[in-house]
Amino acid sequence: MSESGNDKNHVILIAYDGSRQAKRAINYVGKFFPGNNVVLVTAWECFQLQAVRTSGASGIVQCDWDSENMIEDPSLTDARKFAYEGAQLAKAAGLESESYIVQYSTSIWNAITKVADMLDADLIVTGTHGRTGFAELMRPSVSERVLKNGHRPVLIVPPEN
């Protein structure tokens, strides 16, 4: 990257899920890399897989699933909404953006790092909830996993105080 950090030939990937932390990440990139082109990645998991995983972990019996009458997976609908919202926030932050909506079946961090590898991203930007202790054990940090497994520079934007 150029010394000013404003080299539009570099790929800055921002993980975007619609959370406050992801919105904050977009704002940070707009502040520190103004005018840059960015790639927004929204990872989504099939709703049926989410339901199976959740019911298996809780012991609750899965309800009947009528996928034949479903127009689009609700999780994909949400992902499309988040991708659009992220693009609008990026534009407001002075960034040019391209959105990727990626389905995952293993983990969110894995989907993010795979897109980063595919695009040979120069930087991955993600927000963090800043969970610790038991909360971290119950819901591991995506940003920490991206940092450990991404094999490229990662900017983790901390939560607001």
Secondary structure as GFF3:
##gff-version 3
##sequence-region A 1 161
A	DSSP	beta_strand	12	15	.	.	.	ID=ss1
A	DSSP	alpha_helix	20	32	.	.	.	ID=ss2
A	DSSP	beta_strand	37	44	.	.	.	ID=ss3
A	DSSP	alpha_helix	47	58	.	.	.	ID=ss4
A	DSSP	three_ten_helix	67	69	.	.	.	ID=ss5
A	DSSP	alpha_helix	74	92	.	.	.	ID=ss6
A	DSSP	beta_strand	96	103	.	.	.	ID=ss7
A	DSSP	alpha_helix	108	119	.	.	.	ID=ss8
A	DSSP	beta_strand	123	127	.	.	.	ID=ss9
A	DSSP	alpha_helix	133	138	.	.	.	ID=ss10
A	DSSP	alpha_helix	142	149	.	.	.	ID=ss11
A	DSSP	beta_strand	154	157	.	.	.	ID=ss12
###
